[in-house]
Amino acid sequence: MARHNLSTVVQFEFVRTVKKRRFWIATLAIPVLLGIVFALIFASSSSTQSRTAAQKSQSLEFSYTDASALIDPAIAKSMGGSVETAPGTAVERVKDGSLNAYFSFPASVAKDPVLVFGTDQGIFKNGTYDAVAKQLVVLSAQEKVGSAELTAAVQGDFSTESQTFKDGQVSGGLETVVPPLLFLVLFYVVIILLANQMLASTLEEKENRVTEMILTTLNPTTLVVGKVISLFLVGALQALVFAAPMVLGYVFFHEQLAMPDFDLSNLKFQFLPMLVGALLFTGGFILFTGVLVGIGAVMPTAKDASTVFAPVMITMFIPFYIVTMVVSDPGSIIVQIFTFFPFTAPITAMLRNAFGSLNGVSAAIVIAELFVFGIIALRVAVHLFRYGSIEYSRKLSLRTAFAKKN
């Protein structure tokens, strides 16, 4: 077997991972759970639609008094209402169940509340009474105004269309922000899903005590790089499996699952932000992978590695504590520190890149920093793996490892 047969290492690591039963159990667990949730939502939606249709076929019966002279009797009648002839006993009749509902409209609906009384139909259905009373006021007011345009204006029921400019060009809205943010989502998915496998990829051979045999036929650099590439391929496979139910649900069961409308044709894939996002993702992946592989090379067991693994993963989530500042005040000192500190740089820079606050110079510095530190991390991980692979019972001493010559 050739010492630098990288493709063999990648193929072996990838096939070994995907052939494990626990890998597919973990990978398929989320899609299966999503499928169950979608099925429950579908069933619930169908049941809700049936109940709604039944309720629509039965108008709500109620009586009312109107001290404001605002309510239109014809509209009230069409909604199932009638003028209350004995308001003094109306509430008592609602209490004993002989009257379904009673609305008392005050002289001024702007100053005083509309009193609504109804028989209990359950916590969710009871909201129907308030909805009907409000709708009756709105429709009656619209009828008196006699203009749908004036009614819409008073209620604020109208849309606006705005344009903003940056450097003499039309600046985009969410349609330009979302595409670069996809790299941030992908980064989290890949790192979170593969973090344990990154540790296990180096710890497994150590715990099985076969590392010496492997290193007699392979260069440590080839082995570590091969493991990193295979992990990336495994992450891509898991991302596709996880995304499949969401895509299928959106395409084929969009209305039944009550998914929000999102016109993908409006998205704008701008070249520079997408390129910067891809480079930040790649550099961040190399950095975190190198660090996690190095941890696996130093620690003798997965239990020992977990004590160092947790703080490294926590650094990925720290930038979200200042996400509002990243968006609204990217020039602040704390945001600048997070942008250039290696372990918080990928997340912070990807956020700023999506929202257009990461200029070209800063982007170049962060990308270069991530790749440089990432390559250094991989080189250190290779060195530690070379000397830590035979430490089965205790943690590798960093002083001893770096004191030894290659």
C-alpha positions as CSV (number, residue, x, y, z in Angstrom):
1,M,0.0,0.0,0.0
2,A,1.5,3.4,-1.0
3,R,2.4,5.8,1.8
4,H,0.6,8.7,0.3
5,N,-2.5,7.0,-1.1
6,L,-4.9,9.7,0.1
7,S,-7.9,8.4,-1.9
8,T,-7.6,5.0,-0.2
9,V,-7.7,6.6,3.3
10,V,-10.7,8.8,2.3
11,Q,-12.6,5.8,0.8
12,F,-11.8,3.6,3.8
13,E,-12.9,6.2,6.4
14,F,-16.0,7.1,4.5
15,V,-17.1,3.5,3.9
16,R,-16.3,2.5,7.4
17,T,-18.4,5.3,8.8
18,V,-21.5,4.8,6.6
19,K,-21.5,1.0,7.1
20,K,-22.0,1.4,10.8
21,R,-25.5,0.8,12.1
22,R,-25.4,3.5,14.7
23,F,-24.5,6.1,12.0
24,W,-27.7,5.4,10.1
25,I,-29.7,5.2,13.3
26,A,-28.5,8.7,14.2
27,T,-28.7,10.0,10.7
28,L,-32.2,8.7,10.0
29,A,-33.6,9.5,13.4
30,I,-34.2,13.2,12.6
31,P,-35.9,12.6,9.2
32,V,-38.1,9.9,10.7
33,L,-39.1,12.3,13.6
34,L,-39.8,15.0,11.0
35,G,-41.9,12.6,9.0
36,I,-43.9,11.8,12.1
37,V,-44.3,15.5,13.0
38,F,-45.4,16.3,9.4
39,A,-47.9,13.4,9.5
40,L,-49.4,14.7,12.8
41,I,-49.5,18.3,11.4
42,F,-51.2,17.0,8.3
43,A,-53.8,15.1,10.3
44,S,-54.4,18.0,12.6
45,S,-54.7,20.4,9.7
46,S,-57.3,18.2,8.0
47,S,-59.2,17.9,11.3
48,T,-59.0,21.7,11.8
49,Q,-60.2,22.4,8.3
50,S,-63.2,20.0,8.8
51,R,-64.1,21.8,12.0
52,T,-63.7,25.2,10.5
53,A,-66.0,24.2,7.6
54,A,-68.6,22.9,10.0
55,Q,-68.4,26.1,12.1
56,K,-68.8,28.2,8.9
57,S,-71.9,26.3,8.0
58,Q,-73.4,27.2,11.3
59,S,-73.7,30.9,12.0
60,L,-73.1,32.1,15.6
61,E,-76.3,33.0,17.3
62,F,-76.2,36.0,19.6
63,S,-78.2,39.0,20.7
64,Y,-76.8,42.5,21.2
65,T,-77.6,46.0,22.4
66,D,-76.0,49.0,20.7
67,A,-75.7,52.3,22.6
68,S,-73.3,53.7,19.9
69,A,-75.8,53.4,17.0
70,L,-72.8,52.1,15.1
71,I,-73.9,48.6,14.4
72,D,-75.6,47.9,11.1
73,P,-78.7,45.6,11.8
74,A,-78.5,44.0,8.4
75,I,-74.8,43.0,8.9
76,A,-75.6,41.8,12.4
77,K,-78.4,39.7,11.1
78,S,-76.3,38.1,8.4
79,M,-73.8,37.1,11.1
80,G,-76.5,35.5,13.3
81,G,-77.3,38.4,15.5
82,S,-80.5,40.0,16.7
83,V,-81.4,43.0,18.8
84,E,-81.8,42.1,22.5
85,T,-85.3,42.9,23.7
86,A,-84.6,42.3,27.4
87,P,-81.1,43.4,28.1
88,G,-81.6,43.3,31.9
89,T,-81.9,39.5,31.8
90,A,-79.5,38.8,28.9
91,V,-76.5,37.9,31.1
92,E,-78.6,35.6,33.3
93,R,-79.9,33.8,30.3
94,V,-76.3,33.3,29.0
95,K,-75.4,31.8,32.4
96,D,-78.3,29.3,32.4
97,G,-77.6,28.4,28.8
98,S,-80.9,29.6,27.3
99,L,-79.0,32.3,25.3
100,N,-75.8,31.5,23.4
101,A,-74.1,34.9,23.5
102,Y,-74.8,38.5,24.3
103,F,-72.8,41.6,23.1
104,S,-73.2,45.0,24.7
105,F,-71.8,47.8,22.5
106,P,-71.1,51.0,24.6
107,A,-71.8,54.5,23.5
108,S,-68.2,54.9,22.5
109,V,-66.2,51.9,21.4
110,A,-63.1,54.0,21.3
111,K,-63.3,54.8,25.1
112,D,-65.2,51.8,26.6
113,P,-64.8,48.1,26.0
114,V,-67.5,46.0,24.3
115,L,-68.9,43.6,26.8
116,V,-69.0,40.0,25.5
117,F,-70.9,37.2,27.3
118,G,-71.1,33.6,26.0
119,T,-71.5,30.0,27.0
120,D,-68.3,28.1,27.5
121,Q,-67.2,26.2,24.4
122,G,-63.7,25.5,25.4
123,I,-60.6,27.7,25.7
124,F,-60.0,27.9,22.0
125,K,-63.5,28.2,20.7
126,N,-64.4,30.9,23.3
127,G,-62.2,33.3,21.3
128,T,-64.9,33.2,18.5
129,Y,-67.1,35.6,20.5
130,D,-64.5,38.4,20.6
131,A,-63.7,37.8,17.0
132,V,-67.3,38.1,15.9
133,A,-67.9,41.2,18.0
134,K,-64.8,43.0,16.5
135,Q,-65.7,41.9,13.0
136,L,-69.2,43.3,13.4
137,V,-67.9,46.7,14.5
138,V,-65.4,46.8,11.6
139,L,-67.9,45.8,8.9
140,S,-70.5,48.3,10.3
141,A,-67.9,51.1,10.4
142,Q,-66.9,50.3,6.8
143,E,-70.5,50.4,5.7
144,K,-71.0,53.8,7.3
145,V,-67.8,55.2,5.8
146,G,-68.9,53.9,2.4
147,S,-65.3,53.6,1.2
148,A,-63.1,50.6,1.3
149,E,-60.1,52.7,0.7
150,L,-60.7,55.0,3.7
151,T,-61.4,52.0,5.9
152,A,-58.1,50.4,4.8
153,A,-56.2,53.7,5.4
154,V,-57.7,54.1,8.9
155,Q,-56.9,50.5,9.8
156,G,-53.4,50.7,8.3
157,D,-54.3,47.8,6.0
158,F,-52.1,48.8,3.1
159,S,-48.7,47.8,1.7
160,T,-45.6,49.9,1.0
161,E,-42.7,49.3,-1.4
162,S,-39.3,50.7,-0.5
163,Q,-35.8,51.0,-1.9
164,T,-32.6,51.7,-0.1
165,F,-29.2,52.6,-1.7
166,K,-25.6,51.9,-0.8
167,D,-22.7,53.3,-2.6
168,G,-24.9,54.6,-5.4
169,Q,-26.5,51.2,-6.0
170,V,-29.8,49.6,-4.9
171,S,-29.1,47.6,-1.7
172,G,-31.0,44.4,-1.3
173,G,-33.2,43.2,1.5
174,L,-33.7,39.7,2.8
175,E,-33.4,38.3,-0.7
176,T,-29.6,39.2,-0.6
177,V,-29.1,38.3,3.1
178,V,-30.5,34.8,3.0
179,P,-28.1,33.2,0.4
180,P,-24.8,34.0,2.3
181,L,-26.5,32.9,5.5
182,L,-26.8,29.4,4.1
183,F,-23.1,28.9,4.7
184,L,-23.6,29.8,8.3
185,V,-26.4,27.2,8.6
186,L,-24.3,24.6,6.8
187,F,-21.3,25.3,9.0
188,Y,-23.3,24.7,12.2
189,V,-24.9,21.5,10.7
190,V,-21.6,20.1,9.6
191,I,-19.6,20.9,12.8
192,I,-22.3,19.9,15.2
193,L,-23.1,16.6,13.4
194,L,-19.4,15.7,12.9
195,A,-17.8,17.0,16.1
196,N,-18.0,13.6,17.9
197,Q,-16.9,11.8,14.8
198,M,-13.9,14.1,14.5
199,L,-12.8,13.0,17.9
200,A,-13.7,9.4,17.3
201,S,-11.8,9.3,14.1
202,T,-8.5,9.6,15.9
203,L,-9.5,8.0,19.2
204,E,-10.9,4.8,17.7
205,E,-7.6,3.5,16.5
206,K,-5.9,4.5,19.7
207,E,-8.5,2.7,21.8
208,N,-8.2,-0.4,19.5
209,R,-4.4,-0.2,19.7
210,V,-3.8,-0.5,16.0
211,T,-2.4,2.9,15.3
212,E,1.2,1.7,15.2
213,M,0.4,-0.8,12.5
214,I,-1.4,1.9,10.5
215,L,1.5,4.3,10.7
216,T,3.9,1.8,9.4
217,T,2.1,2.0,6.0
218,L,0.8,5.5,6.0
219,N,2.3,9.0,6.5
220,P,0.5,10.7,9.5
221,T,-0.3,13.7,7.3
222,T,-2.0,11.6,4.7
223,L,-3.9,9.8,7.4
224,V,-5.2,12.9,9.1
225,V,-6.0,14.8,5.9
226,G,-7.8,11.7,4.6
227,K,-9.8,11.6,7.8
228,V,-10.8,15.3,7.4
229,I,-11.9,14.9,3.8
230,S,-13.9,11.8,4.6
231,L,-15.6,13.6,7.5
232,F,-16.6,16.4,5.2
233,L,-18.1,13.8,2.8
234,V,-20.0,12.2,5.6
235,G,-21.3,15.6,6.7
236,A,-22.5,16.3,3.2
237,L,-24.4,12.9,3.1
238,Q,-26.0,13.7,6.5
239,A,-27.0,17.2,5.4
240,L,-28.7,15.7,2.3
241,V,-30.6,13.1,4.4
242,F,-31.8,15.8,6.9
243,A,-32.8,18.2,4.1
244,A,-34.8,15.6,2.1
245,P,-38.0,15.6,4.3
246,M,-38.1,19.4,4.5
247,V,-37.7,19.7,0.7
248,L,-40.3,17.0,0.0
249,G,-42.7,18.4,2.5
250,Y,-42.4,21.9,1.1
251,V,-42.8,20.8,-2.6
252,F,-45.6,18.2,-2.2
253,F,-47.4,19.1,1.1
254,H,-46.9,22.9,1.3
255,E,-50.5,23.8,2.0
256,Q,-51.3,20.8,4.2
257,L,-48.4,21.4,6.5
258,A,-49.2,25.2,6.7
259,M,-45.6,26.1,5.7
260,P,-44.9,29.8,5.1
261,D,-44.7,31.0,1.5
262,F,-41.2,31.8,0.4
263,D,-40.6,32.7,-3.2
264,L,-37.1,31.3,-3.9
265,S,-37.0,33.1,-7.3
266,N,-36.6,36.4,-5.4
267,L,-33.3,35.3,-3.8
268,K,-30.3,37.2,-5.2
269,F,-27.0,35.2,-5.2
270,Q,-24.4,37.9,-5.4
271,F,-20.9,36.6,-6.4
272,L,-18.7,38.3,-3.9
273,P,-20.8,37.6,-0.7
274,M,-21.2,34.0,-1.8
275,L,-17.5,33.6,-2.5
276,V,-16.6,35.2,0.9
277,G,-19.2,33.0,2.6
278,A,-17.7,29.8,0.9
279,L,-14.2,30.8,1.9
280,L,-15.2,31.6,5.5
281,F,-17.0,28.2,5.7
282,T,-14.0,26.3,4.4
283,G,-11.5,28.1,6.6
284,G,-13.6,27.7,9.7
285,F,-14.2,24.0,8.9
286,I,-10.4,23.4,8.6
287,L,-9.7,25.3,11.8
288,F,-12.3,23.5,14.0
289,T,-11.5,20.1,12.4
290,G,-7.8,20.5,13.1
291,V,-8.4,21.5,16.7
292,L,-10.8,18.6,17.3
293,V,-8.5,16.1,15.7
294,G,-5.6,17.4,17.8
295,I,-7.7,16.9,20.9
296,G,-8.3,13.4,19.9
297,A,-4.6,12.8,19.4
298,V,-3.7,14.1,22.8
299,M,-6.4,12.4,24.9
300,P,-6.3,8.7,25.5
301,T,-10.1,8.1,25.6
302,A,-13.3,9.8,24.5
303,K,-14.3,10.5,28.1
304,D,-11.1,12.4,28.7
305,A,-11.5,14.3,25.4
306,S,-15.0,15.5,26.3
307,T,-13.7,17.8,29.0
308,V,-11.8,19.9,26.4
309,F,-14.3,19.3,23.6
310,A,-17.1,21.2,25.3
311,P,-15.4,24.6,25.7
312,V,-14.3,24.4,22.0
313,M,-17.9,23.9,20.9
314,I,-19.2,26.6,23.2
315,T,-17.1,29.2,21.3
316,M,-19.2,28.5,18.3
317,F,-22.3,29.8,20.0
318,I,-20.8,32.8,21.8
319,P,-21.3,35.2,18.8
320,F,-25.1,34.7,19.0
321,Y,-25.2,36.4,22.4
322,I,-24.2,39.6,20.5
323,V,-26.1,39.0,17.3
324,T,-28.1,42.1,17.6
325,M,-25.0,44.1,18.0
326,V,-23.4,42.4,15.0
327,V,-26.3,43.5,12.9
328,S,-26.9,47.0,14.3
329,D,-23.5,48.1,15.4
330,P,-20.8,46.1,13.6
331,G,-18.1,48.8,14.3
332,S,-18.2,48.2,18.1
333,I,-15.1,46.9,19.8
334,I,-16.7,43.7,21.0
335,V,-17.9,42.9,17.4
336,Q,-14.4,43.6,16.0
337,I,-12.8,41.3,18.6
338,F,-15.2,38.5,17.8
339,T,-14.6,39.1,14.0
340,F,-10.9,38.6,14.3
341,F,-10.6,36.1,17.2
342,P,-10.0,32.7,15.4
343,F,-12.7,30.6,17.2
344,T,-15.4,33.2,16.9
345,A,-14.4,34.6,13.6
346,P,-16.2,32.1,11.3
347,I,-19.7,32.8,12.8
348,T,-19.3,36.6,13.3
349,A,-17.7,37.1,9.9
350,M,-20.4,35.1,8.2
351,L,-23.1,37.1,9.9
352,R,-21.5,40.4,8.9
353,N,-20.9,39.1,5.4
354,A,-24.6,38.3,5.0
355,F,-25.7,41.7,6.3
356,G,-23.2,43.6,4.2
357,S,-21.1,45.1,7.0
358,L,-17.9,43.1,6.3
359,N,-15.7,45.1,4.0
360,G,-13.2,43.7,1.5
361,V,-10.1,44.3,3.7
362,S,-11.7,42.7,6.8
363,A,-13.0,39.8,4.8
364,A,-9.5,39.1,3.3
365,I,-7.9,39.3,6.8
366,V,-10.4,37.0,8.4
367,I,-10.2,34.4,5.5
368,A,-6.4,34.5,5.5
369,E,-6.4,34.1,9.3
370,L,-8.7,31.1,9.3
371,F,-6.8,29.3,6.6
372,V,-3.4,30.0,8.3
373,F,-4.6,29.0,11.7
374,G,-6.5,26.0,10.2
375,I,-3.4,24.7,8.4
376,I,-1.3,25.3,11.6
377,A,-4.0,23.4,13.6
378,L,-3.8,20.5,11.1
379,R,0.0,20.4,11.2
380,V,0.0,20.4,15.0
381,A,-2.7,17.7,15.0
382,V,-0.5,15.6,12.7
383,H,2.5,16.1,15.0
384,L,0.4,15.2,18.1
385,F,-1.1,12.2,16.4
386,R,2.3,10.9,15.5
387,Y,3.4,10.9,19.2
388,G,0.0,10.6,20.9
389,S,-1.1,7.5,19.0
390,I,0.8,5.2,21.2
391,E,-0.3,6.8,24.5
392,Y,-3.1,4.5,25.5
393,S,-3.4,5.0,29.2
394,R,-2.6,8.7,29.8
395,K,-2.8,12.1,28.2
396,L,0.0,13.1,25.9
397,S,2.4,15.6,27.3
398,L,2.5,18.6,25.0
399,R,5.9,19.6,26.2
400,T,7.2,16.1,25.5
401,A,5.6,16.0,22.1
402,F,7.0,19.3,20.9
403,A,10.4,18.6,22.4
404,K,10.7,15.5,20.1
405,K,12.1,15.9,16.6
406,N,10.1,14.7,13.6
